[in-house]
């Protein structure tokens, strides 16, 4: 039981990190596109 909880916590944190990184990348990409749009 304790092991399953650890694994669950591990995956939840991994998924959370991945989503956070994806969100940052998306925001960065959107910002870059916005800059290109403004400059172009």
C-alpha distance matrix in Angstrom:
0.0 3.8 5.3 5.2 6.4 8.8 10.0 10.6 12.4 14.3 15.6 16.5 18.5 20.0 21.1 22.4 24.4 25.8 26.9 28.4 30.3 31.5 32.8 34.6 36.1 37.2 38.8 40.5 41.8 43.1 44.8 46.4 47.6 49.0 50.9 52.3 53.3 55.0 56.7 57.6
3.8 0.0 3.8 5.5 5.2 6.4 8.8 9.9 10.6 12.4 14.5 15.3 16.6 18.4 20.1 21.0 22.6 24.4 25.8 26.9 28.7 30.2 31.5 33.0 34.6 36.0 37.4 38.9 40.5 41.8 43.3 44.9 46.4 47.7 49.4 50.9 52.1 53.7 55.3 56.4
5.3 3.8 0.0 3.8 5.4 5.1 6.3 8.6 9.9 10.5 12.5 14.2 15.4 16.5 18.4 19.9 21.1 22.6 24.3 25.7 27.0 28.5 30.2 31.6 32.9 34.4 36.1 37.4 38.8 40.4 42.0 43.2 44.7 46.3 47.9 49.2 50.6 52.3 53.7 54.7
5.2 5.5 3.8 0.0 3.8 5.4 5.1 6.0 8.5 9.7 10.6 12.0 14.1 15.2 16.3 18.0 19.8 20.9 22.3 24.0 25.6 26.7 28.2 30.1 31.3 32.5 34.3 35.9 37.0 38.4 40.2 41.6 42.8 44.4 46.2 47.5 48.6 50.4 52.1 52.9
6.4 5.2 5.4 3.8 0.0 3.8 5.5 5.0 6.1 8.5 9.9 10.4 12.2 14.1 15.2 16.2 18.1 19.8 20.9 22.2 24.1 25.5 26.6 28.3 30.0 31.2 32.6 34.3 35.7 37.0 38.6 40.2 41.5 42.8 44.7 46.2 47.2 48.9 50.6 51.6
8.8 6.4 5.1 5.4 3.8 0.0 3.8 5.4 5.1 6.1 8.7 9.8 10.6 12.2 14.2 15.2 16.4 18.3 19.9 20.9 22.4 24.2 25.6 26.9 28.4 30.0 31.4 32.8 34.3 35.9 37.3 38.7 40.3 41.7 43.2 44.7 46.1 47.6 49.1 50.2
10.0 8.8 6.3 5.1 5.5 3.8 0.0 3.8 5.4 4.9 6.2 8.5 9.9 10.4 12.2 14.0 15.2 16.4 18.2 19.7 21.0 22.3 24.1 25.6 26.8 28.2 30.1 31.3 32.5 34.2 35.9 37.1 38.5 40.2 41.8 43.0 44.4 46.2 47.6 48.5
10.6 9.9 8.6 6.0 5.0 5.4 3.8 0.0 3.8 5.4 5.3 6.0 8.5 9.8 10.5 12.0 14.1 15.3 16.4 18.1 19.9 20.9 22.3 24.2 25.6 26.6 28.3 30.0 31.2 32.5 34.3 35.8 37.0 38.5 40.3 41.7 42.7 44.5 46.2 47.1
12.4 10.6 9.9 8.5 6.1 5.1 5.4 3.8 0.0 3.8 5.6 5.1 6.1 8.5 9.9 10.4 12.1 14.1 15.3 16.2 18.2 19.8 20.8 22.4 24.1 25.5 26.7 28.3 29.9 31.2 32.7 34.3 35.8 37.1 38.7 40.3 41.5 43.0 44.7 45.8
14.3 12.4 10.5 9.7 8.5 6.1 4.9 5.4 3.8 0.0 3.8 5.5 5.3 6.2 8.7 9.9 10.6 12.3 14.3 15.3 16.5 18.3 19.9 21.1 22.5 24.2 25.7 26.9 28.4 30.1 31.5 32.8 34.4 35.9 37.4 38.8 40.2 41.9 43.2 44.3
15.6 14.5 12.5 10.6 9.9 8.7 6.2 5.3 5.6 3.8 0.0 3.8 5.4 4.9 6.0 8.3 9.7 10.3 12.1 13.9 15.1 16.2 18.0 19.8 20.8 22.1 24.0 25.4 26.5 28.1 29.9 31.1 32.4 34.1 35.8 36.9 38.2 40.1 41.6 42.3
16.5 15.3 14.2 12.0 10.4 9.8 8.5 6.0 5.1 5.5 3.8 0.0 3.8 5.4 5.2 6.0 8.6 9.8 10.5 12.1 14.2 15.2 16.3 18.3 19.8 20.8 22.3 24.1 25.4 26.6 28.4 30.0 31.2 32.5 34.4 35.9 36.9 38.6 40.3 41.3
18.5 16.6 15.4 14.1 12.2 10.6 9.9 8.5 6.1 5.3 5.4 3.8 0.0 3.8 5.5 4.9 6.0 8.5 9.8 10.3 12.1 14.0 15.1 16.4 18.1 19.7 20.9 22.3 24.0 25.4 26.7 28.3 29.9 31.2 32.7 34.4 35.7 37.1 38.6 39.9
20.0 18.4 16.5 15.2 14.1 12.2 10.4 9.8 8.5 6.2 4.9 5.4 3.8 0.0 3.8 5.4 5.2 6.2 8.6 9.8 10.6 12.2 14.2 15.4 16.4 18.2 19.9 21.0 22.3 24.1 25.6 26.7 28.3 30.0 31.5 32.7 34.2 35.9 37.2 38.2
21.1 20.1 18.4 16.3 15.2 14.2 12.2 10.5 9.9 8.7 6.0 5.2 5.5 3.8 0.0 3.8 5.4 5.0 6.1 8.5 9.9 10.4 12.1 14.2 15.2 16.2 18.2 19.8 20.7 22.1 24.1 25.4 26.5 28.1 30.0 31.2 32.3 34.2 35.8 36.6
22.4 21.0 19.9 18.0 16.2 15.2 14.0 12.0 10.4 9.9 8.3 6.0 4.9 5.4 3.8 0.0 3.8 5.5 5.2 6.1 8.6 9.8 10.5 12.3 14.2 15.2 16.4 18.3 19.8 20.9 22.4 24.2 25.5 26.7 28.5 30.1 31.2 32.7 34.4 35.6
24.4 22.6 21.1 19.8 18.1 16.4 15.2 14.1 12.1 10.6 9.7 8.6 6.0 5.2 5.4 3.8 0.0 3.8 5.5 5.0 6.1 8.5 9.8 10.5 12.2 14.1 15.3 16.4 18.1 19.8 21.0 22.3 24.1 25.5 26.9 28.4 29.9 31.3 32.7 34.0
25.8 24.4 22.6 20.9 19.8 18.3 16.4 15.3 14.1 12.3 10.3 9.8 8.5 6.2 5.0 5.5 3.8 0.0 3.8 5.4 5.2 6.1 8.5 9.9 10.4 12.1 14.1 15.2 16.2 18.1 19.8 20.8 22.2 24.0 25.5 26.7 28.1 29.9 31.3 32.1
26.9 25.8 24.3 22.3 20.9 19.9 18.2 16.4 15.3 14.3 12.1 10.5 9.8 8.6 6.1 5.2 5.5 3.8 0.0 3.8 5.4 5.0 6.0 8.6 9.8 10.3 12.1 14.0 15.0 16.2 18.1 19.7 20.7 22.1 24.1 25.4 26.4 28.2 29.9 30.8
28.4 26.9 25.7 24.0 22.2 20.9 19.7 18.1 16.2 15.3 13.9 12.1 10.3 9.8 8.5 6.1 5.0 5.4 3.8 0.0 3.8 5.4 5.1 6.3 8.6 9.8 10.6 12.3 14.2 15.3 16.5 18.3 19.9 20.9 22.5 24.3 25.5 26.8 28.5 29.8
30.3 28.7 27.0 25.6 24.1 22.4 21.0 19.9 18.2 16.5 15.1 14.2 12.1 10.6 9.9 8.6 6.1 5.2 5.4 3.8 0.0 3.8 5.4 5.0 6.1 8.5 9.8 10.4 12.1 14.1 15.2 16.3 18.1 19.7 20.9 22.4 24.0 25.5 26.7 27.9
31.5 30.2 28.5 26.7 25.5 24.2 22.3 20.9 19.8 18.3 16.2 15.2 14.0 12.2 10.4 9.8 8.5 6.1 5.0 5.4 3.8 0.0 3.8 5.4 5.0 6.0 8.5 9.7 10.3 12.0 14.0 15.1 16.2 18.0 19.7 20.8 22.1 24.0 25.4 26.2
32.8 31.5 30.2 28.2 26.6 25.6 24.1 22.3 20.8 19.9 18.0 16.3 15.1 14.2 12.1 10.5 9.8 8.5 6.0 5.1 5.4 3.8 0.0 3.8 5.5 5.1 6.1 8.5 9.8 10.4 12.2 14.1 15.2 16.2 18.2 19.9 20.7 22.3 24.1 25.2
34.6 33.0 31.6 30.1 28.3 26.9 25.6 24.2 22.4 21.1 19.8 18.3 16.4 15.4 14.2 12.3 10.5 9.9 8.6 6.3 5.0 5.4 3.8 0.0 3.8 5.4 5.1 6.0 8.5 9.8 10.4 12.1 14.1 15.1 16.4 18.3 19.7 20.9 22.3 23.8
36.1 34.6 32.9 31.3 30.0 28.4 26.8 25.6 24.1 22.5 20.8 19.8 18.1 16.4 15.2 14.2 12.2 10.4 9.8 8.6 6.1 5.0 5.5 3.8 0.0 3.8 5.5 5.0 6.0 8.5 9.8 10.4 12.1 14.0 15.2 16.3 18.0 19.7 20.9 21.8
37.2 36.0 34.4 32.5 31.2 30.0 28.2 26.6 25.5 24.2 22.1 20.8 19.7 18.2 16.2 15.2 14.1 12.1 10.3 9.8 8.5 6.0 5.1 5.4 3.8 0.0 3.8 5.4 5.0 6.0 8.5 9.7 10.4 12.0 14.1 15.2 16.1 18.1 19.8 20.5
38.8 37.4 36.1 34.3 32.6 31.4 30.1 28.3 26.7 25.7 24.0 22.3 20.9 19.9 18.2 16.4 15.3 14.1 12.1 10.6 9.8 8.5 6.1 5.1 5.5 3.8 0.0 3.8 5.5 5.1 6.1 8.5 9.8 10.4 12.2 14.2 15.1 16.3 18.2 19.5
40.5 38.9 37.4 35.9 34.3 32.8 31.3 30.0 28.3 26.9 25.4 24.1 22.3 21.0 19.8 18.3 16.4 15.2 14.0 12.3 10.4 9.7 8.5 6.0 5.0 5.4 3.8 0.0 3.8 5.5 5.1 6.1 8.6 9.7 10.5 12.3 14.0 15.2 16.4 17.9
41.8 40.5 38.8 37.0 35.7 34.3 32.5 31.2 29.9 28.4 26.5 25.4 24.0 22.3 20.7 19.8 18.1 16.2 15.0 14.2 12.1 10.3 9.8 8.5 6.0 5.0 5.5 3.8 0.0 3.8 5.4 5.0 6.1 8.5 9.8 10.5 12.1 14.1 15.2 15.9
43.1 41.8 40.4 38.4 37.0 35.9 34.2 32.5 31.2 30.1 28.1 26.6 25.4 24.1 22.1 20.9 19.8 18.1 16.2 15.3 14.1 12.0 10.4 9.8 8.5 6.0 5.1 5.5 3.8 0.0 3.8 5.4 5.1 6.1 8.6 9.8 10.3 12.1 14.1 14.9
44.8 43.3 42.0 40.2 38.6 37.3 35.9 34.3 32.7 31.5 29.9 28.4 26.7 25.6 24.1 22.4 21.0 19.8 18.1 16.5 15.2 14.0 12.2 10.4 9.8 8.5 6.1 5.1 5.4 3.8 0.0 3.8 5.4 5.0 6.2 8.6 9.7 10.4 12.2 13.9
46.4 44.9 43.2 41.6 40.2 38.7 37.1 35.8 34.3 32.8 31.1 30.0 28.3 26.7 25.4 24.2 22.3 20.8 19.7 18.3 16.3 15.1 14.1 12.1 10.4 9.7 8.5 6.1 5.0 5.4 3.8 0.0 3.8 5.4 5.1 6.2 8.5 9.8 10.5 11.8
47.6 46.4 44.7 42.8 41.5 40.3 38.5 37.0 35.8 34.4 32.4 31.2 29.9 28.3 26.5 25.5 24.1 22.2 20.7 19.9 18.1 16.2 15.2 14.1 12.1 10.4 9.8 8.6 6.1 5.1 5.4 3.8 0.0 3.8 5.4 5.1 6.0 8.5 9.8 10.1
49.0 47.7 46.3 44.4 42.8 41.7 40.2 38.5 37.1 35.9 34.1 32.5 31.2 30.0 28.1 26.7 25.5 24.0 22.1 20.9 19.7 18.0 16.2 15.1 14.0 12.0 10.4 9.7 8.5 6.1 5.0 5.4 3.8 0.0 3.8 5.5 5.0 6.1 8.6 9.7
50.9 49.4 47.9 46.2 44.7 43.2 41.8 40.3 38.7 37.4 35.8 34.4 32.7 31.5 30.0 28.5 26.9 25.5 24.1 22.5 20.9 19.7 18.2 16.4 15.2 14.1 12.2 10.5 9.8 8.6 6.2 5.1 5.4 3.8 0.0 3.8 5.3 5.0 6.0 8.2
52.3 50.9 49.2 47.5 46.2 44.7 43.0 41.7 40.3 38.8 36.9 35.9 34.4 32.7 31.2 30.1 28.4 26.7 25.4 24.3 22.4 20.8 19.9 18.3 16.3 15.2 14.2 12.3 10.5 9.8 8.6 6.2 5.1 5.5 3.8 0.0 3.8 5.5 5.1 5.6
53.3 52.1 50.6 48.6 47.2 46.1 44.4 42.7 41.5 40.2 38.2 36.9 35.7 34.2 32.3 31.2 29.9 28.1 26.4 25.5 24.0 22.1 20.7 19.7 18.0 16.1 15.1 14.0 12.1 10.3 9.7 8.5 6.0 5.0 5.3 3.8 0.0 3.8 5.6 5.2
55.0 53.7 52.3 50.4 48.9 47.6 46.2 44.5 43.0 41.9 40.1 38.6 37.1 35.9 34.2 32.7 31.3 29.9 28.2 26.8 25.5 24.0 22.3 20.9 19.7 18.1 16.3 15.2 14.1 12.1 10.4 9.8 8.5 6.1 5.0 5.5 3.8 0.0 3.8 5.7
56.7 55.3 53.7 52.1 50.6 49.1 47.6 46.2 44.7 43.2 41.6 40.3 38.6 37.2 35.8 34.4 32.7 31.3 29.9 28.5 26.7 25.4 24.1 22.3 20.9 19.8 18.2 16.4 15.2 14.1 12.2 10.5 9.8 8.6 6.0 5.1 5.6 3.8 0.0 3.8
57.6 56.4 54.7 52.9 51.6 50.2 48.5 47.1 45.8 44.3 42.3 41.3 39.9 38.2 36.6 35.6 34.0 32.1 30.8 29.8 27.9 26.2 25.2 23.8 21.8 20.5 19.5 17.9 15.9 14.9 13.9 11.8 10.1 9.7 8.2 5.6 5.2 5.7 3.8 0.0
